[in-house]
Each structure stands twice: as C-alpha cells, then as structure tokens.
Amino acid sequence: MTKSDANSGPGWYEVIHPRNATTRIAYVQENGDLYLPEGDLTPEEFAFAAARGNAHRLVRADEQPATPAA
C-alpha cells in the first residue's frame, strides 16, 4: 500500500466529525456503500470529512507490508 492509497478503498475508517470535532467510525464497503454504526454521521458528512483529509483508514499492523532493513 502506498501513501497515496492509504486512505482509500474498502474498510473501517476513523472520521473526525465535521460538526463537533469528535471521532466516529464508518465502514466503506466494496461497492462504495457506507455503514455508519453510530448513526449521527451522514454520508454527506463522511464525504466532506474525507475530502478535507479527516477520514483515516484503520489498518491492522499485520496487514502492513514488511519494510526492508536499512
């Protein structure tokens, strides 16, 4: 995964809520649909937060590629 696509694609995201600066979680499905389990973040607010760089993909440590030793 390169830096440019680290915050794209399907998976769980932590989102800085654009109205009240709290964090929420969202799941982006393969087809682009959103699952918003906490209910107070709208798809439009997710899109706004993502466009502003306030949606960060949550990645497990074991999903990261190994970095070569220096």
Backbone torsions as a table, in degrees:
resi	resn	phi	psi	omega
1	MET	NA	126.8	179.2
2	THR	-90.0	166.5	179.7
3	LYS	-59.7	-35.7	-176.4
4	SER	-67.7	-29.0	-179.4
5	ASP	-108.6	12.7	-179.1
6	ALA	-62.9	-29.8	-179.3
7	ASN	-112.5	41.0	176.8
8	SER	-140.5	164.0	177.5
9	GLY	92.8	178.0	-178.4
10	PRO	-69.8	155.1	177.2
11	GLY	136.9	-179.0	179.1
12	TRP	-82.2	142.2	178.4
13	TYR	-129.9	144.8	167.3
14	GLU	-98.1	128.6	-174.1
15	VAL	-120.1	130.2	171.8
16	ILE	-80.9	112.1	-175.8
17	HIS	-59.9	123.9	-173.3
18	PRO	-67.8	-21.8	-177.4
19	ARG	-88.4	-36.1	-172.8
20	ASN	-130.4	13.1	173.7
21	ALA	57.4	30.1	171.4
22	THR	-103.1	169.1	178.9
23	THR	-103.3	146.7	177.3
24	ARG	-135.1	166.0	175.5
25	ILE	-115.0	153.8	178.3
26	ALA	-147.1	150.3	175.9
27	TYR	-117.2	123.9	176.8
28	VAL	-96.3	120.6	-178.9
29	GLN	-82.9	167.3	-179.4
30	GLU	-54.0	-37.4	-177.6
31	ASN	-85.8	3.5	178.1
32	GLY	93.8	-8.8	177.1
33	ASP	-66.1	152.5	-179.9
34	LEU	-107.2	141.3	168.3
35	TYR	-113.0	117.7	-176.8
36	LEU	-116.0	85.5	-171.5
37	PRO	-65.0	-23.8	-176.9
38	GLU	-87.1	-13.3	170.1
39	GLY	77.9	-12.1	-178.2
40	ASP	-106.9	10.3	175.2
41	LEU	-114.1	126.6	-179.4
42	THR	-92.0	161.5	175.1
43	PRO	-57.2	-35.8	178.8
44	GLU	-66.2	-40.8	178.5
45	GLU	-67.4	-37.0	175.8
46	PHE	-61.9	-46.9	-179.8
47	ALA	-61.1	-41.7	178.6
48	PHE	-62.9	-46.1	179.7
49	ALA	-63.1	-42.4	179.9
50	ALA	-63.6	-41.8	179.7
51	ALA	-63.9	-29.9	179.9
52	ARG	-90.1	2.5	-179.7
53	GLY	80.6	21.8	-177.7
54	ASN	-107.5	21.5	174.0
55	ALA	-124.1	119.7	-173.1
56	HIS	-120.9	122.3	-178.2
57	ARG	-67.0	133.2	177.0
58	LEU	-89.0	124.0	-176.1
59	VAL	-126.8	132.9	176.4
60	ARG	-71.2	147.1	-178.9
61	ALA	-59.9	-34.8	-178.5
62	ASP	-77.5	-3.5	175.5
63	GLU	-88.8	-12.6	-177.8
64	GLN	-77.8	139.5	175.9
65	PRO	-67.4	147.4	178.3
66	ALA	-66.5	139.6	177.3
67	THR	-95.4	137.3	179.8
68	PRO	-66.3	146.7	177.4
69	ALA	-68.4	144.6	-178.8
70	ALA	-77.6	NA	NA
